[in-house]
Amino acid sequence: MPLSELSALVVSKTEMKKYAIIVAGGTGTRMKGEIPKQFMLLNGKPVILYSIEAFFSYDPAVQIILVIHPDYLSLWMQLVREFKISIPFEVAEGGKTRFDSVKNGLRFIGDDGFVAVHDAARPVINADFLKNLFSAASTYGSAIPVVPVTDTIRIIEGDTSRQQDRKFLRAIQTPQVFKVSELQRAYMQPYEPNFTDDGSVMEAAGFPVHLAEGRRGNMKITHLEDIEMAEVLIKNLTTEARRT
């Protein structure tokens, strides 16, 4: 094989190295529970564990980085022992904002490749979903899962409001997958309040983003009543996997 082709092959393999940053740095203020939602039990397992298992099931070689608030690191390690979690992971310190937490997680990545940034509060994902997102990112450079908005939306303008055409609206989900080098460059910019997800950070840095197909069941646990809904969705996801 010519040296040029061999070098291209080596670069390709390096670029395809995969990482997962699972953001679990929240302190659970909105849930008003005793512990943050990512550590609550869902069908007998910690919420965060579903995301860890999904990434490992997709590809055991994925480097998993958990971003956890320092106040809850001991709780997490207790859960690791209790549930005998053997999937390899690294831990980064959660920051003041989600932006800071992702930035801390990115510091653990030294090589280029593709990184998925996922919210631990979205446990209803599986290997097939992750495969599609990494594949889309490999083709288009990034992949942000979205689903159409089905509710009627109105925009508040002072004392009045107006309806927004929902056919042009999409709800954003995670995990969002990007090239490591590009996401690291994007996170070098100063924090802005409108950085509500990684796609917004990338766009502000001048990088184009690609919208990919999301999953209807890929819900985010925000309130205590969401736990019951997530339990049903997890059971349905498990049933679907057994059928395939």
C-alpha positions in Angstrom: 0.0 0.0 0.0 1.4 3.5 -0.9 2.5 5.6 2.0 -0.1 8.3 1.2 -3.0 5.7 1.3 -1.6 4.3 4.6 -1.5 7.8 6.2 -5.0 8.5 5.0 -6.2 5.2 6.6 -4.5 6.1 9.9 -6.1 9.5 9.9 -9.5 8.0 9.1 -9.2 5.6 12.0 -8.1 8.4 14.4 -11.0 10.6 13.3 -13.5 7.8 13.9 -12.5 7.3 17.6 -15.7 7.7 19.6 -16.4 9.4 22.9 -19.5 10.1 25.0 -19.8 12.9 27.5 -22.8 12.2 29.7 -23.7 15.4 31.5 -25.0 14.7 35.0 -23.8 17.8 36.8 -27.2 19.1 37.9 -28.2 19.3 41.6 -31.9 18.5 41.2 -33.4 21.9 42.1 -36.4 21.6 39.8 -37.2 18.0 40.8 -37.3 19.0 44.5 -36.2 15.5 45.4 -33.7 14.3 48.0 -31.2 13.5 45.3 -30.7 14.8 41.7 -32.8 13.1 39.0 -29.9 11.4 37.3 -29.3 9.2 40.4 -33.0 8.4 41.1 -34.1 4.8 40.5 -35.9 4.1 37.3 -37.3 0.5 37.1 -34.8 -0.4 39.8 -31.7 1.2 38.3 -30.2 4.7 38.5 -31.4 6.9 35.7 -27.8 7.7 34.5 -27.0 4.0 34.2 -29.4 3.6 31.2 -27.3 6.1 29.1 -24.0 4.4 30.1 -25.3 1.0 29.1 -26.7 2.3 25.8 -23.4 3.7 24.8 -21.5 0.6 25.9 -24.0 -1.6 24.0 -23.6 0.5 20.9 -19.8 0.2 21.0 -17.8 -1.1 24.0 -14.8 1.0 22.7 -16.6 4.3 23.3 -14.7 6.3 25.9 -17.4 7.4 28.4 -16.9 10.6 30.4 -19.4 11.3 33.2 -19.7 14.9 34.3 -20.8 14.9 38.0 -21.2 17.7 40.5 -18.6 17.3 43.3 -21.2 17.2 46.0 -22.6 13.9 44.5 -19.5 12.1 43.5 -19.5 10.0 46.7 -23.2 9.1 46.0 -22.3 8.0 42.5 -19.4 5.9 43.7 -21.8 4.3 46.2 -24.2 3.4 43.3 -21.3 2.0 41.3 -20.6 -0.4 44.1 -24.2 -1.2 44.9 -25.1 -2.0 41.3 -21.7 -3.5 40.4 -21.2 -1.2 37.5 -18.2 -2.5 35.6 -18.5 -0.5 32.4 -15.3 1.7 32.2 -15.8 5.5 32.7 -14.0 8.6 33.6 -15.4 11.4 35.8 -15.1 15.1 35.1 -16.2 17.8 37.6 -19.6 19.4 36.9 -19.5 23.2 36.5 -21.7 26.1 37.3 -23.6 25.8 34.0 -24.1 23.1 31.5 -21.6 24.9 29.3 -19.0 24.7 32.0 -19.7 21.0 32.6 -19.3 20.0 28.9 -16.2 22.1 28.7 -14.8 20.2 31.6 -15.7 16.9 30.0 -14.0 17.9 26.7 -10.7 18.4 28.6 -10.5 14.6 29.0 -10.3 14.0 25.3 -6.9 14.2 23.8 -7.5 12.7 20.3 -9.8 13.7 17.5 -12.8 11.7 16.5 -16.5 12.1 17.2 -18.0 12.9 20.6 -21.6 12.5 21.6 -22.8 14.9 24.3 -25.8 13.5 26.2 -28.0 14.6 29.1 -28.2 11.9 31.7 -31.8 12.9 32.3 -32.7 11.3 28.9 -32.5 7.6 29.7 -34.7 6.3 26.9 -32.1 5.7 24.3 -30.6 2.5 22.7 -27.7 1.3 20.5 -29.6 1.7 17.2 -30.4 5.3 17.9 -26.7 6.0 18.7 -25.6 4.1 15.7 -27.7 6.3 13.4 -26.5 9.5 15.0 -22.8 8.6 14.8 -23.3 7.5 11.2 -25.0 10.9 10.4 -22.2 12.8 12.1 -19.6 10.8 10.1 -21.4 11.8 6.9 -22.3 15.4 7.6 -19.9 16.5 10.3 -22.5 16.7 13.1 -25.8 15.2 14.1 -28.4 16.9 16.3 -31.6 14.8 16.8 -34.8 16.6 16.4 -38.6 15.8 16.3 -41.4 17.9 14.8 -43.4 20.0 17.2 -47.0 18.9 17.4 -48.4 21.4 19.9 -49.7 24.8 18.8 -47.0 27.4 19.6 -47.6 31.1 20.4 -44.8 33.7 20.8 -45.3 36.3 23.5 -44.7 39.9 22.3 -45.3 42.3 25.2 -49.0 42.2 26.1 -49.9 40.3 23.0 -49.0 37.0 21.3 -49.0 35.5 17.9 -49.1 31.9 16.6 -46.0 30.4 15.1 -46.2 28.0 12.2 -45.2 24.7 13.8 -44.2 23.1 10.5 -41.0 25.1 10.7 -40.3 24.2 14.3 -38.3 21.3 15.7 -37.8 20.1 19.3 -34.1 19.5 20.1 -32.8 16.3 21.8 -29.6 14.8 22.9 -27.2 13.1 22.3 -25.7 15.5 19.9 -22.6 14.3 18.0 -19.8 16.5 16.7 -16.2 16.3 15.6 -14.1 16.5 18.7 -11.7 19.2 17.4 -14.6 21.4 16.3 -16.5 21.1 19.5 -13.4 21.8 21.5 -12.8 25.0 19.5 -16.4 26.0 19.9 -16.2 25.7 23.7 -13.2 28.1 23.8 -15.6 31.0 23.3 -17.1 32.9 26.3 -20.3 31.6 27.7 -23.6 33.2 26.5 -27.0 32.7 28.2 -28.5 31.4 24.9 -26.1 28.4 24.9 -28.9 25.9 25.9 -27.4 23.0 24.0 -24.2 22.1 22.1 -25.7 23.0 18.7 -26.1 26.6 19.8 -22.5 26.7 20.9 -21.3 25.3 17.6 -23.4 27.8 15.6 -22.1 30.7 17.6 -18.6 29.6 16.7 -19.5 29.5 13.0 -19.9 25.8 12.5 -22.8 24.4 10.5 -25.0 21.9 12.2 -26.9 19.0 10.7 -30.3 18.0 12.0 -30.9 14.2 12.3 -34.0 12.2 13.1 -34.8 12.1 16.8 -37.0 9.7 18.8 -40.4 10.5 20.1 -39.7 8.6 23.3 -36.4 10.3 23.9 -37.9 12.3 26.8 -36.1 14.4 29.3 -36.9 13.8 33.0 -37.6 17.2 34.5 -40.3 16.7 37.1 -41.1 13.9 39.5 -44.1 12.7 37.5 -41.8 12.2 34.5 -40.2 9.2 36.2 -43.4 7.2 35.8 -43.6 8.0 32.1 -40.0 7.1 31.6 -40.5 3.8 33.3 -43.2 2.9 30.8 -41.0 4.0 27.8 -38.0 2.0 29.1 -40.1 -1.1 29.4 -41.4 -0.6 25.8 -37.9 0.0 24.5 -36.8 -3.3 26.2 -39.7 -5.1 24.6 -38.9 -3.8 21.2 -35.3 -4.9 21.5 -36.4 -8.4 22.4 -38.5 -8.6 19.3 -35.7 -7.6 16.9 
